[in-house]
């Protein structure tokens, strides 16, 4: 009986030891892969230089027409547009395309450089009735 218990304890210790050793090995391999990938992403690619004998080619200039500026008549007009846009958006008949057009119109009214970017427009479930 004692011999059987000794073999059982030995099997348990060897099994648990091998399991932990394999887990430690896998953890090390995953860490090495992570370091390798981050080193690959952070490496600097040497820039190719043009031959010295070649003349620099001027870059073509893109012709971009300027958007016409909307007349600024105060914040009251903007608030009216925004209130109408919110009311139309909360109705069930407004499509996401119309919401995008209204957002673009408000952005054009405000002008460039306000620092806000529309990432996603979705309907709020808070006001669902």
Backbone bond lengths (Angstrom), bond angles and torsions (degrees), N, CA, C in turn:
res aa  C-N    CA-C-N  psi(-1)  N-CA   C-N-CA  omega(-1)  CA-C   N-CA-C  phi
1 X - - - 1.434 - - 1.529 111.59 -
2 X 1.320 115.54 -41.14 1.458 120.76 179.71 1.529 110.76 -65.31
3 X 1.317 116.34 -37.15 1.471 121.21 178.16 1.533 109.98 -64.25
4 X 1.312 117.20 -39.70 1.457 122.19 179.76 1.534 110.31 -66.01
5 X 1.324 117.96 -40.54 1.465 121.51 177.99 1.528 111.41 -66.94
6 X 1.339 116.12 -36.88 1.454 120.43 178.77 1.523 110.51 -64.76
7 X 1.328 117.54 -42.78 1.461 122.18 178.75 1.540 110.67 -65.72
8 X 1.326 115.87 -38.94 1.458 119.36 179.13 1.527 110.57 -65.39
9 X 1.324 117.71 -42.74 1.462 121.29 178.88 1.519 110.65 -65.31
10 X 1.333 117.09 -41.05 1.460 121.43 178.70 1.537 110.28 -63.33
11 X 1.320 117.62 -43.21 1.464 121.19 178.03 1.526 110.93 -63.09
12 X 1.322 116.67 -39.97 1.466 120.42 179.51 1.525 110.91 -65.16
13 X 1.333 116.84 -46.61 1.459 120.86 -179.06 1.522 110.38 -64.61
14 X 1.329 118.17 -44.56 1.458 120.83 179.60 1.533 111.43 -65.03
15 X 1.304 117.18 -41.66 1.469 120.03 179.56 1.516 112.32 -64.40
16 X 1.336 116.57 -45.74 1.462 119.68 179.36 1.526 111.01 -67.53
17 X 1.337 116.47 -39.32 1.465 120.00 179.10 1.521 111.65 -63.15
18 X 1.313 116.61 -45.36 1.471 119.90 178.78 1.530 110.52 -63.67
19 X 1.315 117.12 -39.18 1.470 120.11 179.61 1.519 110.74 -61.83
20 X 1.328 116.94 -47.07 1.459 119.74 -179.65 1.524 111.85 -67.21
21 X 1.332 117.66 -36.84 1.462 119.77 177.26 1.531 111.17 -63.64
22 X 1.312 117.65 -42.15 1.465 120.64 178.81 1.517 110.14 -66.78
23 X 1.330 118.16 -39.45 1.464 120.12 177.74 1.525 111.81 -64.22
24 X 1.317 117.57 -40.54 1.466 121.40 177.10 1.524 110.15 -64.65
25 X 1.314 117.06 -41.17 1.464 121.24 177.93 1.535 110.66 -62.61
26 X 1.319 117.62 -45.09 1.465 121.04 178.66 1.528 110.98 -63.55
27 X 1.314 117.12 -39.22 1.454 120.72 177.91 1.531 110.59 -62.37
28 X 1.310 117.29 -42.45 1.466 121.31 177.38 1.519 112.25 -63.71
29 X 1.326 117.31 -41.36 1.464 120.63 178.98 1.523 110.68 -64.13
30 X 1.334 117.21 -42.93 1.467 120.77 179.21 1.529 110.19 -64.03
31 X 1.328 117.90 -40.26 1.460 121.24 178.11 1.520 110.90 -62.98
32 X 1.327 116.88 -42.95 1.469 120.26 179.04 1.530 111.15 -64.26
33 X 1.319 117.84 -40.63 1.457 120.35 177.04 1.531 110.72 -62.42
34 X 1.315 116.67 -41.88 1.464 119.97 179.01 1.516 111.94 -62.94
35 X 1.319 117.05 -43.17 1.468 120.38 178.28 1.518 110.87 -65.99
36 X 1.321 116.56 -38.92 1.462 119.97 178.96 1.516 112.04 -64.79
37 X 1.314 116.83 -41.67 1.462 120.39 -179.97 1.526 110.26 -67.90
38 X 1.333 117.93 -42.77 1.467 119.48 -179.89 1.529 110.34 -67.44
39 X 1.319 118.66 -36.17 1.463 120.63 176.87 1.524 110.25 -66.51
40 X 1.321 117.33 -37.30 1.460 121.27 178.49 1.523 110.76 -66.96
41 X 1.324 117.48 -39.06 1.460 120.70 -179.12 1.525 111.59 -73.80
42 X 1.315 118.44 -29.80 1.455 121.66 -176.34 1.526 113.55 -90.75
43 X 1.310 117.79 -4.70 1.462 118.84 -177.63 1.518 109.64 -71.17
44 X 1.318 115.23 149.17 1.459 120.98 -179.16 1.521 108.81 -94.69
45 X 1.312 114.88 131.75 1.457 120.87 178.37 1.518 107.14 -87.49
46 X 1.330 117.70 127.56 1.465 118.56 179.82 1.525 110.03 -66.15
47 X 1.337 114.85 135.27 1.455 119.90 -179.35 1.517 109.81 -78.67
48 X 1.305 114.71 139.23 1.462 119.63 177.04 1.521 107.98 -85.61
49 X 1.297 115.34 133.61 1.455 119.40 178.99 1.511 109.05 -101.19
50 X 1.311 115.20 146.96 1.462 120.78 178.48 1.514 108.79 -74.09
51 X 1.325 117.50 152.58 1.464 119.20 177.13 1.526 110.85 -60.87
52 X 1.331 116.85 145.48 1.458 121.40 -175.17 1.522 111.73 -68.78
53 X 1.322 119.35 -27.20 1.454 122.44 -176.06 1.531 111.96 -75.97
54 X 1.306 117.19 -23.12 1.464 120.10 -176.13 1.525 109.97 -77.19
55 X 1.349 115.59 139.93 1.452 120.16 177.98 1.521 109.11 -79.57
56 X 1.314 117.00 143.25 1.466 118.36 178.74 1.530 110.66 -66.13
57 X 1.310 114.93 135.78 1.457 121.20 179.37 1.522 107.68 -91.48
58 X 1.335 117.46 125.64 1.463 117.87 179.51 1.522 110.03 -68.35
59 X 1.329 114.47 139.12 1.454 119.70 -179.39 1.522 109.70 -76.06
60 X 1.328 117.08 137.86 1.465 118.64 178.79 1.522 110.07 -68.06
61 X 1.314 115.38 139.53 1.453 120.14 -179.99 1.519 109.05 -92.55
62 X 1.300 115.21 129.50 1.457 120.13 179.24 1.524 109.17 -81.24
63 X 1.315 114.82 134.79 1.456 120.23 178.50 1.522 107.39 -94.66
64 X 1.317 115.87 111.10 1.453 121.59 179.96 1.518 107.78 -117.30
65 X 1.327 116.74 115.42 1.470 117.20 179.54 1.518 110.37 -70.07
66 X 1.313 115.02 143.10 1.460 119.53 178.84 1.517 110.22 -77.75
67 X 1.305 115.69 142.34 1.455 120.01 176.78 1.517 108.56 -72.62
68 X 1.317 116.99 139.08 1.463 117.80 179.70 1.522 110.33 -66.87
69 X 1.293 115.06 139.83 1.459 121.00 -179.83 1.524 109.55 -79.43
70 X 1.311 115.67 134.62 1.456 120.18 176.71 1.519 108.46 -77.92
71 X 1.308 116.98 142.72 1.464 117.74 178.58 1.526 110.36 -65.36
72 X 1.295 115.53 132.25 1.457 120.63 -179.03 1.517 107.76 -89.84
73 X 1.325 115.34 115.76 1.453 118.78 -179.10 1.517 111.31 -119.19
74 X 1.296 117.50 13.10 1.456 119.91 177.19 1.516 111.50 118.60
75 X 1.311 115.08 170.80 1.453 120.66 -178.78 1.520 112.59 -78.32
76 X 1.318 118.40 -14.10 1.454 120.56 -179.99 1.523 112.00 -63.92
77 X 1.336 116.31 -40.64 1.457 119.89 178.25 1.528 111.07 -65.10
78 X 1.311 115.73 -42.40 1.461 119.61 179.42 1.517 110.83 -63.71
79 X 1.309 116.83 -41.34 1.463 119.54 179.23 1.522 111.14 -64.97
80 X 1.323 117.19 -35.60 1.461 120.40 177.45 1.518 110.92 -66.42
81 X 1.331 116.65 -41.77 1.467 120.52 178.35 1.517 110.30 -64.56
82 X 1.322 116.49 -43.65 1.462 119.62 179.80 1.526 111.72 -65.22
83 X 1.317 117.48 -40.42 1.462 119.89 179.22 1.528 110.39 -64.45
84 X 1.329 116.68 -41.54 1.466 119.78 177.67 1.519 111.02 -65.36
85 X 1.330 116.92 -38.37 1.464 120.29 179.73 1.524 110.88 -66.16
86 X 1.314 117.21 -42.23 1.467 120.37 179.92 1.523 110.37 -65.88
87 X 1.340 116.75 -42.87 1.463 119.78 179.34 1.526 110.98 -63.87
88 X 1.328 116.29 -40.62 1.471 119.03 179.24 1.518 110.79 -69.41
89 X 1.337 116.71 -36.42 1.466 119.35 -178.71 1.523 111.41 -68.77
90 X 1.326 117.09 -35.36 1.458 119.92 -178.98 1.522 112.55 -75.96
91 X 1.330 117.15 -14.52 1.461 119.05 175.42 1.518 109.18 -75.16
92 X 1.320 116.62 160.31 1.465 120.41 -176.96 1.512 112.92 -80.33
93 X 1.319 118.63 -9.24 1.458 120.70 -174.26 1.513 113.25 -92.63
94 X 1.305 119.55 -6.09 1.460 120.94 -175.33 1.515 111.36 -87.16
95 X 1.318 115.45 132.83 1.464 120.55 179.43 1.530 109.49 -92.34
96 X 1.322 117.39 160.65 1.470 120.07 177.81 1.527 112.74 -63.25
97 X 1.332 117.61 -27.15 1.458 120.37 178.54 1.529 110.48 -65.38
98 X 1.338 116.21 -41.33 1.469 120.36 179.01 1.524 109.70 -65.77
99 X 1.335 116.76 -38.85 1.466 119.67 177.70 1.524 110.43 -62.78
100 X 1.334 117.27 -38.24 1.463 120.44 178.40 1.525 110.70 -66.46
101 X 1.326 116.85 -38.94 1.468 120.23 178.98 1.530 110.23 -65.40
102 X 1.321 116.88 -42.23 1.466 119.78 178.80 1.528 110.18 -64.34
103 X 1.331 116.96 -41.69 1.468 120.24 178.39 1.523 110.72 -62.77
104 X 1.328 117.23 -38.97 1.461 120.55 178.43 1.524 110.76 -67.27
105 X 1.345 116.59 -38.46 1.466 119.66 178.82 1.523 111.18 -65.17
106 X 1.323 116.93 -41.84 1.464 120.14 178.20 1.519 110.09 -65.47
107 X 1.336 117.48 -39.60 1.467 120.77 178.53 1.520 110.72 -64.69
108 X 1.355 117.54 -38.96 1.458 120.39 177.57 1.524 110.77 -67.63
109 X 1.311 117.35 -35.55 1.452 121.70 178.83 1.522 110.49 -65.92
110 X 1.326 115.97 -41.15 1.456 120.88 -178.82 1.522 111.78 -71.61
111 X 1.318 117.58 -31.45 1.456 120.71 -177.81 1.517 110.80 91.71
112 X 1.336 116.90 169.62 1.466 120.48 -177.13 1.522 111.87 -75.03
113 X 1.325 114.86 158.91 1.449 120.71 171.56 1.509 115.99 85.77
114 X 1.333 119.03 20.00 1.453 118.19 178.10 1.515 112.13 -83.05
115 X 1.330 118.30 -10.91 1.453 121.71 173.73 1.513 115.53 86.11
116 X 1.329 118.02 -2.93 1.452 120.34 -179.80 1.521 109.62 -102.31
117 X 1.350 115.47 140.49 1.458 121.55 179.16 1.517 107.54 -128.86
118 X 1.336 117.01 131.48 1.461 121.19 176.86 1.516 107.54 -82.55
119 X 1.307 117.17 116.19 1.459 122.21 -179.73 1.522 111.72 -93.67
120 X 1.329 116.55 -42.88 1.450 120.42 -176.23 1.515 108.55 -156.59
121 X 1.306 115.03 139.60 1.457 120.16 176.95 1.511 106.97 -116.61
122 X 1.314 116.66 124.39 1.454 119.69 177.13 1.516 108.53 -142.65
123 X 1.306 114.72 153.46 1.452 119.99 -177.38 1.523 110.09 -79.80
124 X 1.312 115.53 135.49 1.452 121.13 -179.55 1.520 109.58 -78.64
125 X 1.309 117.53 139.45 1.451 122.06 177.54 1.524 111.37 -88.73
126 X 1.314 116.28 -4.27 1.454 121.37 -176.17 1.530 111.72 -65.90
127 X 1.347 117.37 -37.00 1.454 120.59 -176.33 1.514 112.77 -97.39
128 X 1.330 117.83 10.68 1.466 119.57 -179.14 1.522 108.55 -67.90
129 X 1.334 114.22 134.14 1.456 116.72 -174.49 1.461 114.65 -110.75
